[in-house]
Amino acid sequence: MTEAFHCRVCGGTHVEAFLDLGDQPHCNRLIRPERAAEREPHYPLRVGFCHDCTLVQIDYTVPKEQMFSDYPYVSGTTRTLVEHFRETAERLRRGYGLGPDSLVVDIGSNDGTWLAGYEAGTVRTLGVEPASNVAAIANGRGIRTLNRFFNEETAEAILAADGPASLVTAAGVFFHLEELHSVVRGIRRLLAPDGTFVVQAIYLGGMIENLAFDQVYHEHLCYYTLRSLEALFARHGLEVVDVDLVPVHGGSLEVHVAHRGHRAASPRVAAFRAREAERGYGELATYRAFADRVWALRDALLVLLEDYAAKGRSVFAYGAPAKGATLLNSFGIGPRLVRCAVEKNPMKVGAAIPGVRIPILDEAAAGKPDAYLMLAWNFLDEFLAKEAAYLRAGGEFVVPVPALRVVTAADIPDAA
């Protein structure tokens, strides 16, 4: 890794690189027409393994103010996520016996989708969201949201105004944290003595199994296993008391954390820990093999897209997610092979994907190509149902992850 790089969890310097995706732009800093003539900043995107605590992480930090003060992603545009957070909110409310006086704080609350999953009056909710444009959306929906970064100082302010939290949650944001240790100290400070912190984060084990290298981008500083998360929380007087996998984003880790010694751990924790050891998630060789699979995928996908181009068949990207920018830039796929990306998020339409400069068009007005490259492959089931007529008319989905395949009408579920 870079000289004198210190592990983000344990502070050790024995961090070894295993995947170098080259210099890339910030994936969510979309290129607006007025900036089309400028070359956007590019930053190293290298992934390494800490031999001391097993954390997988990138070594370059783009300042959080550049990445999150204005943000083009909202959770509520995807039906799958809305339903997932509604179900999770109800499960946590019932499981922890929360009532109207219980405070639930969601860190990195985005447009308030998770907090909206709690029925009105069942709990008190508060979101903390640093992106001013997205926080405004949440507040406009009636979901009380602080527009600031969560850290120890923010936790103290919430504690003074609202009292301790029965439940603190974080979805996705937990691997974004530049101020990682200040955030964890803030969580510990904010939690009531019997409170619980529930984090959902893309699971490194799932990334390995699904070859989801496109989850690597500058916003994602850390890639967690249970073992590396336990190393982090142990440094701050917290411990994991339950763990499970949830199906969103190609496989996410859900970890329940409490003050050390307050609650007995579920047997699932030890079983999960043992499974990670069996699968080699604490060994560098596992990640080197992962990198080899990434470059094999690149070669196969380029052959397929070149074949489409040679036959004069059009390919659009379906969606313009952050992970898509990683795949396109890592593999050198630009407008020659993928003419445009189609989106329904108005914050993205009219811009271009950074680096490769593929234009983003309104999904409703773009027309249909011969094939779509499914950059948002984690929502494939939802898109299969939505685009059943397109597939039955001869359209195709090129799905790069977890294994490169071409999806046709034959793959549509019977109910679609």
N, C-alpha and C positions, 0 to 999 in steps of 0.2 A: 504494500500500500504506500501512500505518500509518506515521506520522511517524518518521523516522530508522531505518527498518527496514534491516538489513544482510543482504545475501545470505548464506545459510548456507554456501556454498562459498568464494566469493572475497572476501566482506566488503564488496563494493561497495554503493552505495545507489541504483543505477539499476535498481530493481525495479518493474515496472509491472503493476498488476492487470488481469486480463482476465476473471475469472469470480468472481462474488460469490454464494455459496450461502446467505447470510444467517447469522444466529446459530443454532447447532445445539448439542445436547448431545453429550457424549462418546459415540460410537456403541456402545461395548462396555460402558458402565456401565448394564446392564439394570436396569429398575425392578422391584424386589421388592415383594410385596404390602404389607409393612410401611412402604414408602416411597411408596405410591401417592398419598398426600395432599400430598406435598411437590413443589414444582417444582424439577426438577433444574437445575444450572447450565448455561447456554448460552454458547457462545464463538463469536467470528467465524470463518467458514470462507471465506476469500478466497484465491484462487490468483493468483500473479503470475509474471512472466518477467523474469529478470535479463538486461539488455542487455549485460552485460560477459562473463559466462561461460555464458550460455544456460540456467542452471538454472531449472526450474519448481518452485515451492515455495509453501507457505502461510505466512502472516505471523504467525500467532498460535500460541504454543506452550503447550499444556496440560502442566503438569509431569509428567515421566515416572513419578514415584511415584504419581500419581493414576491413570494409565492402565494401568500394567503390574505393579503389586505383587500384584494379584489379577486373574485373566484368565479369561474364559469360553470361549476358543477352544482347541481341541486339533486338531492336524493329523491324528491317527490315525483320526478318525471318517469320513474321506472316502477311499474305496477308490482313487480316482484319484491322490490325493496319496501314499498309501502306496506304490503301485506306481511312481510317478514318482521318489520318493526312493530306492527300492530300486535302480532302474535307474541313477540318477545316481551313487549310492555305488559301485556296481560299475564303472561307466565311469571314474570318477575314480581308484579304486584301481588299476585296470589301467593306465590312461593315464599315471599318475605313478609306477608301479612301487612302490606302497606295500607294506610288509610288517609283520610282527608288532611290530616296534620303532617303527614310524612313529606319530607322534601326530597325531590328527585332532581339531581343536577346532571345535565348531559354536556360533556366536554366536546367541543367541535361539533356543535349541534346542527350545523348547516341550516337548511330551511325549516327545521323543527319537525322533520318527519317522524323521528323516534318519539319525541315528546307528544306529538299529536296522537300517538297510539294509545295513550292513557285517556280513558273516558273522562269528560269534564267532571270535576268535583271529586274524583277518586283519590288524587294526590295533588300536592303542590309541585309545580314544575318550574325549572329555570334552565335556559340554555346559555351556553357560553360559546360565542362564534366570532372569530377574528375578522372574517371577510365582511366588510360593511354592506356590500350589496346583498349578500345572502342573509345577513342578520336582519336587514330591513324587510326582506320577504317574510321571515319568521314572525317578526313583530307585527307585520301587516296581517298575518293570519291569527293574531291574538295569542301567540306563544311567546311569553316573556323571555327575552333574550338579551344578554349583555354582549356588546360589541367590543370584545377585547380578547387577548390571548390568555389562556388559563395557565397560571403558575402559582407559586406560593403566595404572592401578593394578592392575586385575584381571589384565592381561597379565603384569605383573611377578610377581604371585603365582603364576600358572600356570607361568611360566618357571622360577621357583625350585623349584617342587614337581615338575614333570613334564618340564622341558627344552623346547627349541624345537619348534615344530610343523612337520611336513612339509606339512600342509594345514590351512588355516583356511577354514571355510565360513560362509555367512550366507544364509538364504533368507527373503525377506519383510522381515526385521527391518532391513535396511540403509536403508530410507527412514523408519524410526521414530526415528532417532538424534538425540536432543537434544544429546548430547555428541559430535557428529559427528567433530570433529578429534581429540579424545582417543581415540576408538575407532580411527581410522585410524592414529594414532601407536602405539596398542597392537597393532594387527595387524602393523605394520612391525617392532615390537620382538619380537613373539612368533614371527614366521616364521623358520625356518631359512634360511641363505643361499640355498639352492636350493629353498626352500619356495614354495608357491602359495596365494594367497587366491582362492577362488571365491565370487562373490556371484551370487545369483539375485534379481532385483528386478523387480517389475512394470514393463514397458517403457513409457515415455511414448509412443513411437511406436505401440505397440499400443493404448494408451488413445485416442490420436487416431483411429486407423483404425477402432476398434471403438466409438467414442463412449462409452468406459467412464469417464464422469465420476464414477460411483459409487465408483471407487477413491479418490476424494478424501475424506479424513476426517482428524480431528485427529491420529491416530496416524501418518499418512503425511505427514511434514514435507516430503519432497523427492520429485520425480518425474524420473527420470533418463533421459537419452539417453547414448549412448556418449561424446559430446562433453563433456557436463557431468561424467560420471564421470572422464574423463581429466583434466579440470581439477582435480578434487578430489585424485586420486592423485598428480598431478605435484607438488602442494604438499608432499608427504610422501615424496618419493624413491621412489615406486612407479610402475609403468607397466603398462598393459594389454598382454598378450601374446597374448590370444585372445578371441574374442567369438562368440556365437551366440544364436539365439532358441530357447526351449523353450516348449512349448504350454500349460503350466499357467497358471491365472488369466487366461485370455484373451490370453496372450502375455507371457512374461517374458524379460528380458535375462539371459544368463549370461555373466559377464565373468571372465576369468582374469587375475590380477594377480601380478606378481613384483617383486623388488627391481630398481630401475632399472639397465639395462645388463647384467643377468645372463642374459637370454634373448632371442633374436630373436623379434620379433612375427610371428604368422601373417599371411599375406596377407589373411585375412578382416578384420583390423582396418582396414586402409586402405580396403577395399571397403565395409565397413559405414559407415565415416566418410563416404565419398563418397555413399552412398545417403541418409544422413540429410540431407546438404546439399541433395541434389536434391529431397527431400520437404519442405524448408522448416522443419525442426525447430529451426533456429536463428533463426527470424523470428517476431516478435510477431504478424504478420498470420495466421499458421497457427493460433495459439491463440485469437485473436478469432473466427475462423471456427468453431472448435470450440465456443466458448461459444454462438454463434448456433444451432448444431445441438442443443445441450443444451436450450435453451428451446423449440425446435420439437418435440423429443421429449416434453417436458412437456405441451405442448398436445395432442398426438395421444394420449398415454396417458390423460390425463384424460377426453377425449372417449370413449374406449373403455370405461373403467371406469364412467363415468356411464351409458353405454348398458347395461352389465350391471346396474347398480343399478335403472335405470328398468324393466327387464324382470324384476326380482325374482330375478335369477340371482346365486348366492353366489360370492364370490371369497375364497380364502385365499392367504396368501403361502406359498410353498414354501421353507422355511428362514428363518432370521433372522440372516443374515451381517451383518458390520459395514457392507459396502457397501449393504445394503438399507436401513439407517437413513439413509444419505445420500440415496438416491433418494426415500424416503418423505417425509423432512423437507424436502428441497429442493422437492418438487412438492406438498406439502401433502396427502398421501394418508393418511387416518386410518381408524378402524374403520368409518366409514360406507361406505367403498368397499372396504376389505379387512378382513374381520371378525376374522381372527386370522392368526397365522403358526404353521406346524407344524414341529417340530424333533425330532430323535432325540438331540440332545446334552442330557443331563440337567442340565448346568449352566445351560441356558437355559430349560428348561421351567418354567412357573409364573411367569415374570417377564413384563415387557412391554417392547416396543421403546421406547427413550427418545424423548422429544419427542412422537411421534405416539401413543404409549401403545397400540399394537396388542398384544393379549395373545398370548403364546407357549404353545401347547398341545403335548402329547405327540402326535407324529405317529401313533402306533399307536392312539390313542384318540379322535382328533379327528373321524373320519368324513371323507367326501369332499365337496368343493364342486363347483359346476358348472365352475369354472376355478381354476387356480393362477396367481398372479403369481410368476414365476420370478426371485426376487431373487438366487439363486446361479446365474445364467445361465451362468457359466463351467464348470459341471459338467452342462450340459444333456444331453450324450450319455449320461452315467451315469444320469441321472434318466429319460430316455426309455426305457431298457431296464428300469429298476426299475418304472416306472409304465405299462408297455405295456397291461396289462389295464384300468387306469383310462381310458386314452385310447381304447381299443377300445370301452369302454362309453359313450363320448360325452363324456368329460372333455376339457378343453382346458388348454393351457399358454399364458399370456400372457408372451411373452419380450420385454422392453423393449430389450435390448442384444444385439448391435450395431445392430439395426434392429428397430423394433416389429413383431411378427408374432404371430399366433395359431397355435399348433402343435396339430394334431389327430392322429387315428389314421393319417391318410394320410402323416404324416411319420415314422412308426416305421420304423427300419431293418429290412430283411427278416429279419435274424438275431434280432431281439428277440422 
